[in-house]
Amino acid sequence: MLLPILALLALTWGEANTQALAKGKNVLFFAIDDLRPVLGAYGADYVHSPNIDGLAKKSLLFERAYCQVSFCSPSRTSLLTGRRPDTTHVWKISGQEYWRQVVNATSLPQYFKENGYVTVGMGKVFHPGGASGDDDKKYSWSPEGLPYYHSPIENRYGPFNKTSIAWAMEGFEDNQLPDGQIADNALKVLNELKVNRTEHGEKRPFFMAVGFHKPHIPWIAPKKYFDMYPPQEEIAAPKNRFPPSDLPYIAWSVWPFFHTVGGVKQYFVGTECFTNASQAYTPRCMMPVNATQWMRRGYYSAMTYTDAQVGKVLDKMEELGFHNDTVVVLWGDHGWQLGEHGEWGKYTNFEDGTRVPFMLSVPGVTDGGMRSDALVELIDIYPTLAELTGLPQPELCQPFSQNVTTCVEGVSTVPLLKNPERPWKKASFSQYARPLSGLPYIPGRAPFPKKTDESVMGYTMRTDKYRYTEWVSFNHTTAIADWTDVWGR
């Protein structure tokens, strides 16, 4: 998969403008879990996202940005290493799939640290735990008195209610939930960074990564955020709630874990909808309209809660005078299906599963707001930030570059800051493995091997007008696809 992608990227890479538009500036790096581009800035006037919308008005907003995998750990690993999933060998969440076990890649914050920045992280930036070597603490973050921060609440996504997947937290303040605590920590760190500059002579710029969990399930937030939305019966359901009649079985996700949680499992008797291919697409296996409206309201409310936390950090930046000296990037790690074509969650190669919000604010360059319809990818963030801030530009990886510590497989979007309408990539690429999150068997095919979740890979190419996906046999040890054995297209 690497060679054709490199060929498509070669033109835009060779034309890149190397001028550092924000040399030596700080970087504020917002990572938001499960955030699809349902924001006011993206035309969704039925949601409340005033703070992210305000940032968008001072940013280059990418209308067509795509993740490389619609799953937390592989998407974040790809972005933070600048390498595609078949290079990192990270396709799911597993302690057995930590990229440093396979590829000698310098992470994005590590690259800034090694080039003179103070790097500080908090919340969900890498996928926590074994999948990232414990937030990649050994390599990515500066040790000078600013330890990596996670909320002390044991379940970082918040409590799961046995009877509901979405509910308002009556009597709760923002900082009684993990993301509010992460925001408070960000304010504390910004204050410390300011003191270090004004009182202790610290001259190094900072790279501060702030990762928020919501709107990951469960959809919980203080009640005031739910109160911003109308009753569930007034929330619009998707225009098309049913799968296409010719959808390949291999492409379908069975919404793992989602249909077993409170408030959802009551609609499904038995397991046929998630194990039997002949039942999976039928109307009885689709979420009822009233449940769809209820869950959409929960998602929007949780998103608005996170928007408020983003606003607190941005306000503190301005209060301390950092706003004119800081590049701000905000992105979601993958899309999230809210009942479109009967799908829920991530775990697919569909448009709603892979399209993400991505905006880039550069003081003195994007102050009036800019938009681009160019096809861009999350993997492009690494070279973009390096070029913007004047760091040595990582080279484009060549085939078999696992032992090259600093190279990337995306391209810098800096030229789009000068001309958002200029010719750009011909395609973006995403992928997803099966049987991971899919049906346990596919009619007409031999059973999946029991030792891996990655025996079939779906590769999708998004062009200006089309999305094409092909599912083929895959060797997860070598990361080589067998294009002669097609499971679906």
C-alpha positions as CSV (number, residue, x, y, z in Angstrom):
1,M,0.0,0.0,0.0
2,L,2.9,2.4,0.6
3,L,4.3,2.7,-2.9
4,P,1.1,3.9,-4.7
5,I,0.4,6.3,-1.8
6,L,3.9,7.8,-2.1
7,A,3.4,8.2,-5.9
8,L,0.2,10.2,-5.4
9,L,1.9,12.4,-2.8
10,A,5.1,13.1,-4.7
11,L,3.8,16.2,-6.6
12,T,2.5,18.1,-3.6
13,W,5.6,17.2,-1.5
14,G,8.0,18.6,-4.1
15,E,6.1,21.8,-4.3
16,A,6.0,22.5,-0.5
17,N,6.9,26.0,0.6
18,T,9.5,25.8,3.3
19,Q,9.1,29.2,4.7
20,A,8.5,29.0,8.5
21,L,5.4,31.0,9.1
22,A,5.5,30.6,12.8
23,K,9.2,30.0,13.6
24,G,9.9,29.4,17.3
25,K,6.2,29.7,18.3
26,N,4.5,27.6,20.9
27,V,2.2,24.8,19.9
28,L,-1.1,24.0,21.6
29,F,-2.3,20.6,20.5
30,F,-5.9,19.6,21.1
31,A,-6.8,16.0,20.6
32,I,-10.5,15.1,21.0
33,D,-11.8,11.6,21.2
34,D,-14.6,10.4,18.9
35,L,-15.3,13.9,17.6
36,R,-16.9,13.9,14.2
37,P,-17.2,17.2,12.3
38,V,-20.7,18.0,13.8
39,L,-19.8,21.5,14.9
40,G,-21.2,24.9,14.1
41,A,-18.0,25.7,12.2
42,Y,-18.8,22.7,9.9
43,G,-22.4,23.9,9.2
44,A,-24.1,22.0,12.0
45,D,-26.3,24.9,13.3
46,Y,-28.2,22.5,15.6
47,V,-25.3,22.0,18.0
48,H,-23.6,24.3,20.6
49,S,-19.9,24.5,20.0
50,P,-19.1,28.3,20.5
51,N,-15.5,27.9,21.6
52,I,-14.3,25.5,18.8
53,D,-16.3,27.7,16.3
54,G,-14.5,30.7,17.6
55,L,-11.2,29.0,17.1
56,A,-12.3,28.1,13.6
57,K,-12.9,31.7,12.8
58,K,-9.2,32.3,13.3
59,S,-8.0,29.1,11.7
60,L,-7.5,27.3,8.4
61,L,-10.4,24.9,8.6
62,F,-10.1,21.7,6.6
63,E,-13.5,20.6,5.2
64,R,-12.3,17.2,4.0
65,A,-9.8,15.8,6.5
66,Y,-9.6,12.0,7.1
67,C,-8.1,9.7,9.7
68,Q,-6.0,6.7,8.7
69,V,-7.9,4.2,10.9
70,S,-11.3,4.7,12.5
71,F,-10.1,3.4,15.8
72,C,-8.4,5.3,18.7
73,S,-5.0,3.7,19.1
74,P,-4.0,3.1,15.5
75,S,-5.3,6.5,14.4
76,R,-3.4,8.4,17.1
77,T,-0.3,6.3,16.5
78,S,-0.3,7.1,12.8
79,L,-0.7,10.8,13.5
80,L,1.8,11.0,16.3
81,T,4.5,9.0,14.4
82,G,3.7,10.4,10.9
83,R,3.6,6.8,9.6
84,R,0.7,4.8,8.1
85,P,-0.8,1.8,10.0
86,D,0.9,-0.8,7.8
87,T,4.2,0.8,8.7
88,T,3.5,1.1,12.5
89,H,1.8,-2.4,12.6
90,V,-0.9,-0.8,14.8
91,W,-4.4,-1.7,13.7
92,K,-6.2,-2.1,17.0
93,I,-5.9,-1.3,20.7
94,S,-3.4,-3.8,22.2
95,G,-0.3,-3.8,24.3
96,Q,1.1,-6.1,21.7
97,E,0.8,-3.3,19.1
98,Y,3.1,-0.6,20.4
99,W,4.8,0.9,17.4
100,R,8.3,1.1,19.0
101,Q,8.3,-2.7,18.9
102,V,8.2,-2.6,15.1
103,V,9.4,0.8,13.8
104,N,12.1,3.1,15.1
105,A,9.9,6.2,14.7
106,T,10.4,9.6,16.5
107,S,7.0,10.7,17.8
108,L,5.8,14.2,17.1
109,P,6.2,15.6,20.7
110,Q,9.5,13.8,20.9
111,Y,10.6,15.6,17.7
112,F,9.7,18.9,19.3
113,K,11.5,18.0,22.5
114,E,14.7,17.0,20.7
115,N,14.6,20.3,18.8
116,G,14.5,22.6,21.9
117,Y,10.9,22.6,23.0
118,V,9.4,21.9,26.4
119,T,6.8,19.2,25.8
120,V,3.9,18.7,28.2
121,G,1.1,16.2,27.9
122,M,-2.2,15.5,29.6
123,G,-5.3,13.4,29.1
124,K,-5.8,11.2,26.0
125,V,-3.2,12.1,23.5
126,F,-1.6,8.7,22.8
127,H,-4.0,5.9,23.6
128,P,-3.1,5.3,27.3
129,G,-1.6,2.1,28.6
130,G,0.3,-0.7,26.9
131,A,-0.8,0.4,23.4
132,S,1.5,3.5,23.7
133,G,4.1,2.3,26.2
134,D,2.3,4.2,28.9
135,D,1.7,7.5,27.0
136,D,5.2,7.1,25.5
137,K,6.5,8.9,28.7
138,K,10.0,7.6,28.3
139,Y,10.5,9.5,25.0
140,S,7.9,12.1,24.2
141,W,7.6,14.4,27.3
142,S,10.0,16.7,29.0
143,P,10.9,15.6,32.5
144,E,11.3,19.1,34.1
145,G,8.8,19.1,36.8
146,L,5.7,18.7,34.5
147,P,4.7,15.1,34.8
148,Y,2.2,13.6,32.4
149,Y,-1.3,14.1,33.8
150,H,-4.4,11.9,33.8
151,S,-7.5,12.5,35.8
152,P,-7.5,10.7,39.1
153,I,-11.0,9.3,38.4
154,E,-10.5,5.6,37.9
155,N,-12.7,5.4,34.8
156,R,-11.4,8.2,32.6
157,Y,-14.5,8.0,30.4
158,G,-16.7,8.6,33.4
159,P,-19.0,6.2,35.2
160,F,-21.1,3.7,33.1
161,N,-24.7,3.5,34.2
162,K,-26.2,0.0,33.8
163,T,-29.5,1.3,32.6
164,S,-28.3,4.1,30.2
165,I,-25.6,5.1,27.8
166,A,-26.4,8.8,28.0
167,W,-27.5,10.9,30.9
168,A,-27.2,14.3,32.5
169,M,-25.1,14.5,35.7
170,E,-27.4,16.3,38.0
171,G,-25.6,18.6,40.5
172,F,-22.1,18.0,38.9
173,E,-19.6,20.7,38.0
174,D,-17.3,20.5,35.1
175,N,-14.3,19.5,37.2
176,Q,-16.1,16.6,38.8
177,L,-15.6,14.7,35.6
178,P,-12.3,13.8,33.9
179,D,-12.3,16.3,31.1
180,G,-13.0,19.2,33.5
181,Q,-10.0,18.1,35.6
182,I,-7.8,17.9,32.5
183,A,-8.8,21.5,31.6
184,D,-8.0,22.7,35.1
185,N,-4.6,21.0,34.8
186,A,-4.0,22.8,31.5
187,L,-4.7,26.1,33.2
188,K,-2.3,25.2,35.9
189,V,0.4,24.2,33.5
190,L,0.0,27.4,31.4
191,N,0.4,29.4,34.6
192,E,3.6,27.5,35.4
193,L,4.9,28.1,31.9
194,K,4.2,31.8,32.2
195,V,6.0,32.0,35.6
196,N,9.0,30.1,34.2
197,R,9.3,32.6,31.4
198,T,8.8,35.8,33.4
199,E,10.6,34.9,36.6
200,H,13.0,32.1,35.8
201,G,14.3,33.1,32.4
202,E,12.9,30.1,30.5
203,K,13.3,30.9,26.8
204,R,12.3,27.6,25.2
205,P,8.9,27.5,23.4
206,F,6.4,24.9,24.6
207,F,4.5,22.1,22.9
208,M,1.5,21.4,25.1
209,A,-0.8,18.5,24.2
210,V,-4.3,18.4,25.8
211,G,-6.4,15.3,25.1
212,F,-10.1,15.3,26.0
213,H,-12.2,12.1,26.2
214,K,-15.7,13.3,25.4
215,P,-17.8,12.6,23.3
216,H,-16.6,9.1,23.8
217,I,-19.3,6.9,25.4
218,P,-20.9,7.0,27.9
219,W,-22.4,10.4,26.8
220,I,-22.4,12.1,30.2
221,A,-22.0,15.7,31.1
222,P,-23.2,18.2,33.8
223,K,-26.9,18.7,33.3
224,K,-26.5,22.3,32.0
225,Y,-25.1,21.0,28.8
226,F,-28.0,18.7,28.2
227,D,-30.3,21.6,28.9
228,M,-28.9,23.4,25.9
229,Y,-30.7,20.9,23.6
230,P,-34.4,20.4,22.9
231,P,-36.2,17.2,24.0
232,Q,-35.1,14.1,22.2
233,E,-38.3,13.9,20.0
234,E,-37.1,17.2,18.4
235,I,-33.7,15.9,17.6
236,A,-33.3,15.0,13.9
237,A,-32.7,11.3,13.0
238,P,-30.4,10.4,10.1
239,K,-32.0,10.9,6.7
240,N,-31.2,7.3,5.8
241,R,-31.2,4.8,8.7
242,F,-30.7,1.6,6.6
243,P,-27.7,0.0,5.0
244,P,-27.3,-0.2,1.2
245,S,-28.8,-3.4,-0.2
246,D,-25.5,-4.4,-1.8
247,L,-23.2,-3.7,1.1
248,P,-20.5,-6.4,1.4
249,Y,-20.8,-8.3,4.8
250,I,-17.1,-7.7,5.5
251,A,-17.7,-3.9,5.5
252,W,-20.3,-4.0,8.3
253,S,-19.4,-3.2,11.9
254,V,-21.5,-4.8,14.7
255,W,-20.9,-1.8,17.0
256,P,-18.8,-3.8,19.6
257,F,-19.7,-3.1,23.2
258,F,-22.2,-0.5,22.1
259,H,-25.3,-2.8,21.9
260,T,-24.5,-4.4,25.3
261,V,-24.7,-1.2,27.3
262,G,-27.7,0.1,29.3
263,G,-30.4,1.7,27.3
264,V,-29.4,0.0,24.1
265,K,-29.5,-3.7,24.7
266,Q,-33.2,-3.6,25.5
267,Y,-33.9,-3.1,21.8
268,F,-32.1,-6.3,20.7
269,V,-33.2,-9.8,21.9
270,G,-30.5,-12.4,21.4
271,T,-27.3,-12.0,19.5
272,E,-28.5,-12.6,15.9
273,C,-28.1,-9.0,14.9
274,F,-24.4,-9.1,15.7
275,T,-23.5,-12.6,14.8
276,N,-25.8,-13.7,11.9
277,A,-25.0,-12.1,8.6
278,S,-28.6,-12.9,7.3
279,Q,-30.0,-10.7,10.1
280,A,-27.5,-7.9,10.4
281,Y,-29.0,-5.6,7.8
282,T,-32.7,-6.2,8.5
283,P,-35.0,-3.5,9.9
284,R,-35.4,-5.4,13.2
285,C,-31.6,-5.0,13.7
286,M,-31.7,-1.2,13.2
287,M,-31.9,1.2,16.2
288,P,-35.5,2.6,16.7
289,V,-36.0,6.3,15.8
290,N,-36.7,7.3,19.4
291,A,-33.5,5.6,20.7
292,T,-31.5,7.2,17.8
293,Q,-32.8,10.7,18.8
294,W,-32.0,10.1,22.5
295,M,-28.5,9.0,21.8
296,R,-27.8,11.8,19.3
297,R,-28.9,14.3,22.0
298,G,-26.4,12.6,24.4
299,Y,-23.6,12.8,21.9
300,Y,-24.2,16.5,21.2
301,S,-24.4,17.3,24.9
302,A,-21.1,15.5,25.7
303,M,-19.5,17.3,22.8
304,T,-20.7,20.7,24.1
305,Y,-19.2,19.8,27.5
306,T,-15.8,19.3,25.8
307,D,-16.2,22.5,23.8
308,A,-16.5,24.4,27.1
309,Q,-13.2,22.8,28.3
310,V,-11.5,23.9,25.0
311,G,-12.8,27.4,25.7
312,K,-11.3,27.5,29.2
313,V,-7.8,26.7,27.8
314,L,-8.1,29.2,25.0
315,D,-9.2,31.9,27.4
316,K,-6.3,31.2,29.7
317,M,-3.9,31.4,26.7
318,E,-5.2,34.9,25.9
319,E,-5.2,36.0,29.5
320,L,-1.5,35.1,29.8
321,G,-0.5,36.7,26.5
322,F,0.4,33.4,24.8
323,H,-2.3,33.7,22.1
324,N,-0.2,35.8,19.7
325,D,2.8,33.5,20.0
326,T,1.1,30.0,19.8
327,V,0.0,27.8,16.9
328,V,-3.2,26.0,17.8
329,V,-4.2,22.7,16.2
330,L,-7.4,20.9,17.0
331,W,-8.4,17.5,15.6
332,G,-10.6,14.5,16.3
333,D,-9.0,11.0,16.1
334,H,-11.7,9.6,13.8
335,G,-15.4,10.0,12.9
336,W,-18.4,8.6,14.6
337,Q,-21.5,7.1,13.1
338,L,-24.7,8.2,14.8
339,G,-27.2,5.9,13.0
340,E,-26.4,6.7,9.4
341,H,-27.1,3.6,7.3
342,G,-27.7,1.7,10.5
343,E,-24.2,2.1,11.8
344,W,-23.1,3.3,15.2
345,G,-19.6,4.1,16.5
346,K,-16.4,4.0,14.5
347,Y,-14.9,0.7,13.2
348,T,-15.6,1.3,9.5
349,N,-14.2,2.7,6.3
350,F,-17.3,4.8,5.6
351,E,-17.3,8.5,5.2
352,D,-18.9,9.2,8.6
353,G,-16.4,6.9,10.3
354,T,-13.3,8.4,8.8
355,R,-14.0,12.1,8.2
356,V,-12.7,14.3,11.1
357,P,-12.5,17.9,12.2
358,F,-9.1,19.5,11.7
359,M,-8.2,23.2,12.1
360,L,-5.0,25.1,12.3
361,S,-4.7,28.5,13.8
362,V,-1.5,30.5,13.0
363,P,-1.2,34.0,14.5
364,G,-0.8,36.6,11.8
365,V,-1.7,34.2,9.1
366,T,-5.1,32.8,9.7
367,D,-6.5,35.6,11.8
368,G,-9.4,36.3,9.4
369,G,-10.3,32.6,9.0
370,M,-9.7,30.4,6.0
371,R,-11.3,27.2,4.6
372,S,-10.0,24.6,2.3
373,D,-11.7,21.8,0.4
374,A,-8.4,20.0,-0.2
375,L,-8.2,16.3,0.7
376,V,-5.9,16.1,3.8
377,E,-5.1,13.5,6.3
378,L,-4.3,13.4,10.0
379,I,-0.9,12.0,9.0
380,D,-0.2,15.4,7.5
381,I,-0.2,17.2,11.0
382,Y,3.4,16.0,11.9
383,P,5.2,17.6,8.9
384,T,2.8,20.6,9.0
385,L,3.8,21.6,12.5
386,A,7.4,20.9,11.9
387,E,7.5,23.2,8.9
388,L,5.4,25.9,10.5
389,T,7.6,26.3,13.5
390,G,10.9,26.2,11.5
391,L,12.1,22.8,12.7
392,P,14.2,20.7,10.3
393,Q,11.7,19.3,7.8
394,P,11.3,15.5,8.1
395,E,11.9,13.7,4.8
396,L,9.3,11.7,3.1
397,C,9.8,8.0,4.1
398,Q,11.0,5.7,1.4
399,P,9.9,2.0,1.2
400,F,11.4,-0.2,4.0
401,S,12.2,2.8,6.2
402,Q,11.4,1.1,9.6
403,N,14.8,1.9,11.0
404,V,14.7,5.6,9.8
405,T,14.0,7.5,13.0
406,T,12.7,10.7,11.5
407,C,10.7,10.5,8.3
408,V,7.0,10.9,7.6
409,E,4.5,9.5,5.2
410,G,2.2,12.5,5.1
411,V,2.8,16.0,3.6
412,S,2.9,19.4,5.1
413,T,-0.3,21.5,4.5
414,V,1.6,24.8,4.9
415,P,1.2,25.6,1.2
416,L,-2.5,25.7,1.7
417,L,-2.1,28.5,4.2
418,K,-1.0,30.7,1.2
419,N,-3.6,29.4,-1.2
420,P,-6.4,27.2,0.3
421,E,-7.8,26.5,-3.2
422,R,-4.5,25.3,-4.8
423,P,-4.3,21.8,-6.4
424,W,-3.5,19.3,-3.7
425,K,-3.6,15.5,-3.0
426,K,-5.6,13.4,-5.5
427,A,-6.8,11.1,-2.7
428,S,-6.7,10.3,1.0
429,F,-6.4,6.8,2.4
430,S,-7.9,4.9,5.3
431,Q,-8.1,1.3,6.3
432,Y,-9.7,-1.1,8.8
433,A,-9.0,-4.7,9.8
434,R,-11.5,-7.6,10.1
435,P,-12.8,-9.6,11.8
436,L,-12.1,-6.8,14.3
437,S,-15.4,-5.2,15.2
438,G,-17.2,-7.0,12.4
439,L,-19.4,-10.1,11.8
440,P,-17.7,-13.3,13.2
441,Y,-18.1,-15.1,9.9
442,I,-18.8,-14.1,6.3
443,P,-21.1,-16.3,4.2
444,G,-19.3,-18.2,1.5
445,R,-15.8,-17.8,3.1
446,A,-13.8,-20.0,5.4
447,P,-13.8,-19.1,9.1
448,F,-11.4,-16.3,10.2
449,P,-8.2,-17.5,11.8
450,K,-8.6,-17.6,15.6
451,K,-5.2,-16.1,16.4
452,T,-5.7,-12.6,14.9
453,D,-8.2,-9.8,14.5
454,E,-6.4,-8.7,11.3
455,S,-6.7,-11.4,8.6
456,V,-8.6,-9.2,6.2
457,M,-7.9,-5.5,5.5
458,G,-10.2,-3.0,4.0
459,Y,-8.4,-0.2,2.1
460,T,-10.3,2.8,1.2
461,M,-9.4,5.7,-1.2
462,R,-11.3,8.9,-1.0
463,T,-11.0,11.1,-4.1
464,D,-12.6,14.4,-5.0
465,K,-15.9,12.7,-6.0
466,Y,-15.7,9.1,-4.9
467,R,-14.9,6.6,-2.1
468,Y,-13.7,3.2,-3.1
469,T,-13.0,0.4,-0.7
470,E,-11.5,-3.1,-1.3
471,W,-11.3,-5.8,1.3
472,V,-8.5,-8.3,0.8
473,S,-6.7,-11.1,2.7
474,F,-3.9,-9.7,4.9
475,N,-0.9,-11.1,6.7
476,H,-0.7,-9.1,10.0
477,T,2.9,-10.3,10.7
478,T,4.3,-8.9,7.5
479,A,1.6,-6.3,6.9
480,I,1.3,-7.5,3.3
481,A,-2.1,-7.6,1.5
482,D,-3.0,-10.3,-1.0
483,W,-4.8,-8.3,-3.7
484,T,-5.8,-11.5,-5.5
485,D,-8.0,-12.6,-2.7
486,V,-10.8,-10.1,-2.5
487,W,-13.5,-10.4,0.2
488,G,-15.6,-7.4,-0.9
489,R,-15.5,-4.1,-2.8
